[in-house]
Structures are given as structure tokens and as C-alpha cells.
Amino acid sequence: MANKYTDKEVEDIKNRILSALEGVIDPELGIDIINLGLVYEITFEDSGAVEIQMTLTTMGCPLADLLTDQIHDVLSAVPEVDIDQLKVSLVWEPAWTVDKMSRYARIALGIR
């Protein structure tokens, strides 16, 4: 069976998903989850199914549900994403460290 999207189209969709995820702000730090380095992997399938593998800054972080809700909200604006097939998977390996943060996030938080 032929793929619904070309590799280039899939790459474009993933980039738009990534851009949308920049709208998900960690309320404690005031920085988006992409610049914080919390998103480890984005999987997109022809059916519109998406899996976001991400972590949190701490294992007991109470914000998991809030961030998952925000992810559903922002990805509903990406037409190729089937929200009913969106899965947010929390992973703890590799452990998150400040090294995963973008330069922008480090400057914004005053971390050298």
C-alpha cells in the first residue's frame, strides 16, 4: 500500500507539529516545552496518529495532565493530526537535565 504522504510532506508535518508544540508553555518556568528540551521524539503516521515522547523536569511534576491538555489543544490546529489518535508518552530515560535546554531557554532563565 502506498503512503499517503511523501517523506518531504511528513517532514513538513512534523515541523508544523514541532512549531505548534512551541505554544505549550511550562507554567512554572514560563518557557515552552521545545526550548526546555522536554520533547524527545515525534512520530507521525499516515493515518494521522501522532505520538509525542516527552519527559518532565522532575519525575513527580504535577503538571503532566496540564501539559498533555495543552498539547492536545495546540495540535488540534494541525489538520493532518487526528486528535483521537494523539498519544503523549512520558519517558524517564534519558533523564532530563539543563543540558537539554536551548540557548534561548538558558538565557531566559539566567542559566549559564
RARA-V140771 format. One line per field, one symbol per residue. ss: DSSP state (~ for helix, > for strand, _ for the rest). psi: psi as a letter, one per 20 degrees, with the letter a starting at -180 (. if undefined). burial: b if it has 24 or more other ideal C-beta (glycine too) atoms within 12 Angstrom, else e. Layout:
ss=???
psi=???
burial=???
//
This chain:
ss=______~~~~~~~~~~~~~~~___>>____>>______>>>>>>_____>>>>>_________~~~~~~~~~~~~_______~~~>>>>>_______~~~__~~~~~~~___
psi=pqqhqrhgggggghhhggghiiiopohhijqqhghikhohqpppqhiipppoprarhqhjpjjggghgghggghiiiohipohikppoppqipqqprihiqrggggghjkp.
burial=eeeeeeeeeeeebbebbbebbbbbbbeebebbbbbbbbbbebbbeeebebbbebbbbeeebebbeebbebbbebbeebebbeeeebbbebeeeeebeeebbeeebeeeeeee
//
